[in-house]
Amino acid sequence: MSPVSVYLVGVESLASWFTHFVRWRPGDRRLHLGEGPRVDTEMLRRGFDGLSAATAVFLTSHDTLLRDRELAAGLRTAGHRAIVQSGGAATLGIDKVAMKRFFDRHGIPTSPWRYQDEGTLEDVDGDPLVVKGRNSTQSIGIRMATEASSSPHYFTERYADGVEYSVVAHRTAGRTVTLPPVWKGPTSPMLVPPWRRLRLCPAPGMTPALDAWLRDVTETIARSADVDGFLEVEFLVQAEGAGLVLEINPRICGTLRIAALAADVPVFSLHHLPSSAALPAHRYAAEVPYTGASFNDPAQQVYATSRLTVAGKDPADAVTALRRHAGDSVMLCDPWNTGNAPAVLGAREETPL
């Protein structure tokens, strides 16, 4: 019999919808840790009472990468298994300069960059540049610039036009599972962050070659960074076909829910899969920013927090659900352009979790 899983939820935004994406097994438990620097140690102890060798599944945010590693060390001493980010992966999630150095060291294609006197960005005269916070998240502090920043708190990279994608992966015990790529739309000098745009899964116009490349790079990064848990890799694909890796997030990420809905998988139970897998999309999922009252309707595959995420068996179902809950103006045409592309997804292969 598999060990009991204790889900340690450190991401506040998961509170309302987490339970709908778990395949619960007898004895499984859930603890809400929150995102603060301190955790009630007595609550944590009680969460493992009576369990001799449970699996602690940390659902980590940007702010709890280091905290959760410390908690995991204590649980391992007590004889439990912990799925928590490695020290190396946590560093990459917190420090974007370390992340850029990692890309260069491992031959991962990325936009030329500069941090103070370091990096691959050379002649910048006339080049559009983007300045990003070294330790920021959710696009905080990002801005267009005409010269590289010299601040120790920021780094600079060359701006490029293209289409953004994200691939979410889960890796543990040497097994990597990738979810279908999420389309996040074209970049622009306005620097509208992806969480404020329309997002789609499966990605419109996705070719088998691009799908394979996105997943292969994601798996390479997951292995090279010794990821243990969730990883999001953010990509930019330029018009001529060149692909770049923009950033990685070794934690719970914003595209997790839409990818899980499209794949029709209990995403927080992926650690039960016995082998690596490239999960396809079985449904059409779409997501837009949302400011209404939060709600969840699993029967209709609609989830609303700061984003409205819907899924349907075909594009028409997804568009109808978006319009019903977010208004007719949210989408004026078929976003998947199914008049020019097949609307039927691949046959489903059941994988036990």
Helices and strands as residue ranges (DSSP letters): E 5-9, G 12-14, G 18-21, E 29-32, H 41-47, E 55-59, G 62-64, H 65-77, E 81-83, H 87-94, H 96-105, E 113-115, E 118-119, E 129-133, E 143-145, E 154-158, E 163-172, E 175-178, E 182-186, G 194-196, E 199-201, H 208-224, E 229-237, E 243-249, H 256-263, G 267-272, E 277-278, E 284-289, E 295-297, G 298-300, E 302-304, E 307-312, H 315-326, G 328-330
